[in-house]
């Protein structure tokens, strides 16, 4: 009799422990990025977002929303760069990729990928991702992730007695990349510049202007426009495919900027 009672109590205890363990079993979804070690400007590269379930229960109806880098255009913004193919589980909505991952079992993960050609940009280009699930989670503090792209540039050493370059550009406020100009082709204008071997420059259509130029590395070009002893504009650019340098031109004392593409 005593043995039977003991066994019954033991079974009740084990069942209680099992129920307690089940009650405390929760999912824990964690997104993370895998970016290429370097992304050559204007060249497609593949980006990966992984969503891992580090909890002790399955995660149901998992989604991940990926915010792509955006332009500084106004009033509308766009993806900063040429978006290529992406996983079939994703849908592009504005400047985001919204991806449905279904169920992710405990201790496993699922990934999505996308192709993006990032342009030269005067500020860092960042990504973010937010994952969700309909299942209970141990914590939601780790449901987001962010990453910054490492954009690298092409090298072109400008040599010669006199080199003529064409400067295509648009003008606005808060712009950071020549890519933003290409979204509105009618906004682009151009002028030619002569770069002399002694580090001076001239603008054939504006003979009163003069200036200086140089390269501190083969993937970087700078120049300045002066008029009657006054600095009018300063350009800093980096090499992109096509024998060009993309960058931003600023004007002292002005809120306006002009993204340039300088090709030779």
C-alpha positions in Angstrom: 0.0 0.0 0.0 2.8 2.4 1.0 4.6 1.5 -2.3 1.5 2.3 -4.4 1.1 5.7 -2.7 4.8 6.4 -3.2 4.6 5.5 -6.9 1.5 7.6 -7.4 3.1 10.6 -5.7 6.2 10.1 -7.9 4.1 10.1 -11.1 2.3 13.2 -10.0 5.7 14.9 -9.3 7.1 13.9 -12.7 4.0 15.1 -14.5 4.2 18.4 -12.7 7.8 18.8 -13.7 6.9 18.0 -17.3 4.1 20.5 -17.3 6.3 23.1 -15.8 9.0 22.5 -18.4 6.4 22.7 -21.2 4.9 25.9 -19.7 8.3 27.5 -19.7 9.3 26.4 -23.2 9.5 29.4 -25.5 11.0 30.4 -28.8 13.7 33.0 -29.2 14.3 34.3 -32.7 17.4 36.3 -33.5 18.2 37.9 -36.9 21.7 38.5 -38.1 23.4 39.8 -41.3 26.2 38.4 -43.4 27.6 41.1 -45.6 30.4 40.8 -48.2 33.8 41.7 -46.8 33.8 44.5 -49.4 31.2 45.7 -51.9 32.7 47.4 -55.0 30.7 50.6 -55.7 28.0 50.1 -58.4 28.7 46.4 -58.5 26.1 43.8 -57.4 26.9 41.9 -54.2 24.9 39.3 -52.3 23.6 40.0 -48.7 22.2 37.4 -46.4 19.9 37.7 -43.4 19.7 34.7 -41.1 17.0 34.2 -38.5 17.9 31.7 -35.8 15.7 30.2 -33.1 17.8 29.9 -30.0 14.9 29.1 -27.7 13.6 25.7 -26.5 10.3 25.7 -28.5 9.4 26.1 -32.1 8.7 29.6 -33.5 5.6 29.8 -35.7 4.7 32.3 -38.5 8.2 33.9 -38.5 8.7 37.0 -40.5 11.7 39.3 -41.0 11.5 42.8 -42.4 14.7 44.2 -43.9 15.2 47.9 -44.2 17.5 48.7 -47.2 19.6 51.8 -47.4 17.6 54.8 -48.6 18.1 57.9 -50.6 17.9 61.4 -49.2 15.5 62.6 -51.9 12.3 64.5 -51.0 9.4 64.1 -50.7 9.8 60.5 -51.8 12.7 58.2 -50.9 14.0 55.1 -52.7 16.3 52.2 -52.2 19.9 53.6 -52.4 21.3 51.4 -55.2 20.1 48.9 -57.8 18.2 46.1 -56.1 18.6 42.8 -58.0 17.2 39.3 -57.3 16.0 38.4 -53.8 14.6 35.2 -52.1 11.1 34.1 -53.3 9.8 34.3 -49.8 10.3 38.0 -49.8 8.2 40.9 -51.1 9.5 44.4 -51.8 7.4 47.0 -50.1 8.8 50.5 -50.6 12.4 50.4 -49.4 11.9 47.2 -47.4 12.0 43.5 -48.1 9.3 41.7 -46.1 10.0 37.9 -45.9 7.8 35.1 -44.6 9.8 32.2 -43.1 7.1 30.0 -41.7 8.1 27.8 -38.7 11.6 27.7 -37.4 12.2 24.8 -35.1 14.3 25.2 -31.9 18.0 25.2 -32.6 17.6 25.8 -36.3 17.6 28.8 -38.6 16.4 30.0 -42.0 18.0 32.5 -44.4 17.0 34.9 -47.1 19.3 36.7 -49.6 19.2 39.7 -51.9 21.5 41.3 -54.5 22.2 45.0 -54.3 24.7 47.3 -56.1 25.5 50.1 -53.7 26.7 53.4 -55.1 29.4 55.7 -53.9 28.0 57.7 -50.9 29.2 60.4 -48.7 27.7 58.8 -45.6 27.7 55.2 -44.3 25.1 52.8 -45.9 23.3 50.8 -43.3 20.8 47.9 -43.1 18.4 46.8 -40.3 16.2 43.8 -39.8 13.4 43.1 -37.4 12.1 39.5 -36.9 8.7 38.5 -35.4 6.8 35.4 -34.5 3.3 34.5 -33.3 4.9 32.2 -30.7 5.8 33.2 -27.1 9.5 34.2 -26.8 12.0 34.2 -24.0 12.9 37.8 -25.0 12.1 40.2 -27.7 15.1 42.4 -27.0 17.2 40.5 -29.6 14.6 40.6 -32.4 16.5 43.3 -34.4 19.9 43.6 -36.0 21.8 46.2 -38.0 24.9 46.3 -40.2 26.9 48.8 -42.2 28.2 48.0 -45.7 31.9 48.2 -46.5 31.9 49.9 -49.9 35.2 49.9 -51.8 36.2 51.9 -54.9 37.9 51.5 -58.3 41.4 53.0 -58.9 42.3 55.3 -61.7 45.5 57.3 -61.8 44.9 60.5 -63.8 48.1 61.3 -65.8 48.9 63.4 -68.8 49.7 67.0 -69.7 46.1 68.1 -70.0 43.2 65.8 -69.2 39.6 66.8 -70.0 36.9 65.4 -67.8 33.1 65.8 -67.9 31.3 66.6 -64.8 27.6 65.5 -64.7 25.7 66.7 -61.7 22.5 67.8 -60.1 21.9 70.1 -57.1 19.7 70.0 -54.0 19.8 69.8 -50.2 20.8 66.8 -48.1 21.8 64.7 -51.1 24.6 62.3 -50.5 25.2 60.3 -53.8 25.2 60.8 -57.5 22.9 57.8 -57.7 20.2 60.2 -56.4 20.7 62.3 -59.5 20.2 59.3 -61.8 16.7 58.8 -60.4 15.7 62.1 -62.0 17.6 62.3 -65.3 16.1 65.7 -66.3 17.8 67.2 -63.3 21.3 66.4 -64.6 23.5 69.0 -66.3 27.1 68.9 -67.2 30.3 70.9 -67.9 33.8 70.1 -69.0 37.0 70.8 -67.0 40.6 70.7 -68.0 43.0 69.2 -65.5 46.6 70.4 -66.0 49.6 68.3 -65.0 50.7 71.0 -62.6 47.6 70.6 -60.4 45.6 73.5 -61.7 42.3 73.3 -63.6 40.3 75.5 -65.8 36.7 75.5 -67.0 36.4 76.3 -70.7 32.8 77.6 -70.5 33.6 79.8 -67.5 37.1 81.3 -68.1 37.0 83.5 -65.0 37.0 80.4 -62.9 40.2 78.6 -62.0 41.1 75.9 -59.4 43.2 73.1 -58.2 43.0 69.3 -58.2 44.8 66.3 -57.0 44.8 62.6 -56.0 46.1 61.4 -52.6 45.3 57.8 -53.8 44.3 56.3 -57.1 40.7 55.8 -56.0 40.2 59.3 -54.8 39.9 62.7 -56.6 39.5 66.1 -55.2 39.3 69.6 -56.8 38.3 73.1 -56.0 36.7 75.9 -58.0 37.8 79.5 -57.3 36.7 82.9 -58.7 38.5 86.2 -57.9 40.3 84.7 -54.9 37.1 83.2 -53.4 36.6 79.5 -53.0 33.3 78.6 -54.7 33.1 74.8 -54.6 34.9 71.8 -53.3 34.6 68.2 -54.6 35.6 64.9 -53.0 35.0 61.7 -55.0 35.9 58.1 -55.2 36.5 55.8 -58.2 33.5 53.9 -59.7 33.4 51.6 -62.8 33.7 53.4 -66.2 36.7 55.7 -65.5 34.7 57.9 -63.3 34.7 59.4 -59.8 31.5 60.0 -57.9 31.3 62.3 -55.0 29.8 65.4 -53.4 30.5 69.0 -54.2 29.8 71.5 -51.4 29.6 75.3 -51.6 30.9 77.4 -48.7 28.1 79.0 -46.7 25.4 77.3 -48.7 22.9 74.5 -47.7 23.0 73.2 -51.3 25.1 70.4 -52.4 25.8 68.9 -55.9 26.6 65.2 -56.3 29.1 64.9 -59.3 30.1 62.1 -61.5 33.5 63.1 -63.0 34.5 60.9 -66.0 37.6 61.0 -68.2 
